Amino acid sequence: MIRSHMGRLGICIAALTISVAHAQERTINLEPPGEFDFILDRAGLISEQDKESIRNTCATLLQAQAIPIVVVTIESMAQYGPPGIRIETFATLLFDQWGIGYKEVGGQSWNRGILLLVSAQDRKARIELGADWGREFDPVCQKIMDEQIIFHFKQGNYSQGIVAGVESLDHMARGIALPTRPRPWWHYAVVVGAIGLAIFTVVSLIRRGASGWAWLFWGAVFALLGFILYQALAGSRSSGGFSGGSFGGGFSGGGGATGSW
């Protein structure tokens, strides 16, 4: 009888040990940043100036749209998770463990948290979205990953790439056009074009005065700029201010994108 009880007890202890071990395998050994800090930079990839810029962008978006962006950089996934874990799995576990975003806001399903994860030594990055994003934003996230984040990472500009990624994710969340990928040679074209326009304007004014084409041209330019500014402001409007933080029980499942360099 005693042996029978001891056998059952041994089985229970073994089952409990296996259960605990399994739970540990599904846990990421990272504590979240503060509710309004938005950044956990364990790998030291982000400059202090860029951290301030990221926090300002994230705070404004959170208040306006109730959408938190959380940025995490780590040295390697093996340091904080089980061996051999893929970055997609790491990001999903971390997202759910921290509860990024909210299941609903104002009675409406609003699980729209965003995680940007960078693993420096693994040379991998991941954008993970909350479940309510669905999978339709996967191409947008991949574009952000390839053209903004990885583009800078390949040049060794990690801080700049993370800032560009956050700004693009902010645009995505607000429903406005993404920033274009930087092309340094454009600077020369812009300068040459500006000089040409200035010469055109001066010559037109000298030869034809107020009746010249310069006035019509610049009128069209300023009208176009005004329209673009209006669209940008309209896209950033919000129906009210959100007072919650970054973590409210949200969970992943809305897709995202992965990149490597």
Residue, then its C-alpha position, 0 to 999 in steps of 0.5 A: m500500500i505504501r509502495s503504491h502511494m509512493g509510486r503515485l507520488g513519484i509520478c505526480i512529481a515527475a509530471l509536475t517537473i515536466s510541466v514546470a520545465h515545459a513552462q520554462e521553455r515557453t518563457i522569455n527571460l526579459e522584464p518589460p520596460g515601463e508603461f510609457d518607456f517604450i524601449l528595452d535596449r539590452a544590446g545598446l543599439i540606440s543612441e540617447q538622442d534617438k531614444e528620445s525621438i522614439r519615445n516622443t513618437c510612441a507616446t503621441l501614437l499611444q495617446a492618439q490611437a491607443i496603439p503602443i509600439v514597443v522596441v526591444t534590442i537584445e544581444s542574442m535570443a539564446q541569452y534570454g530564451p531556449p536554445g535554437i528558438r526562431i525569432e518569430t517564436f521568440a517575438t510571439l512569446l515575448f508579445d504574449q508574455w508582456g501583453i502588449g496592447y489591449k484586447e479592446v478599447g471603448g468596447q471595441s476589439w482593438n488588439r493592435g499592439i506592435l513589437l519591434l524586436v532586434s537580435a544583434q548577434d543573430r543579425k535578425a529583426r522581427i515586427e510582431l503585430g497584435a491579433d486585430w491587425g490581421r494578415e493584410f498588413d504583412p506586405v506593409c511590415q515587410k516593406i518597412m523591414d526591408e526598406q527602412i530597418i534592414f537598409h540602415f542595418k546593412q550600413g551599420n546604422y542600427s540606431q538610425g534603422i530603428v528610428a526609421g522603423v518606428e516612424s514607418l510603423d507610426h505611419m502605418a498605424r495612422g493610415i498614412a503613406l510610408p516614408t520613402r527609402p533614403r537615397p543619398w544621391w537625391h540631395y544633388a538632384v534636389v540642389v540642381g533642381a532648386i537652382g534651376l527653378a530659381i534661375f527660371t523664376v528670375v528670368s521669367l520675372i525679368r522678361r515678362g514681369a507679373s504675367g510670366w509663367a513663374w507665378l503660375f508655376w509657384g502657385a501650383v507648387f504651393a497649392l500642391l504642398g498645401f494639399i499634402l500638408y492637409q492630408a498629413l494633418a487629417g491622417s494624424r487626427s484622433s477622436g480622443g486621447f487614450s490614457g492607458g499604457s503599453f501593456g493591457g493584455g494584448f496578444s499576438g497573431g496579426g502577422g508581421a515581418t522578419g528580416s536579416w542582414 
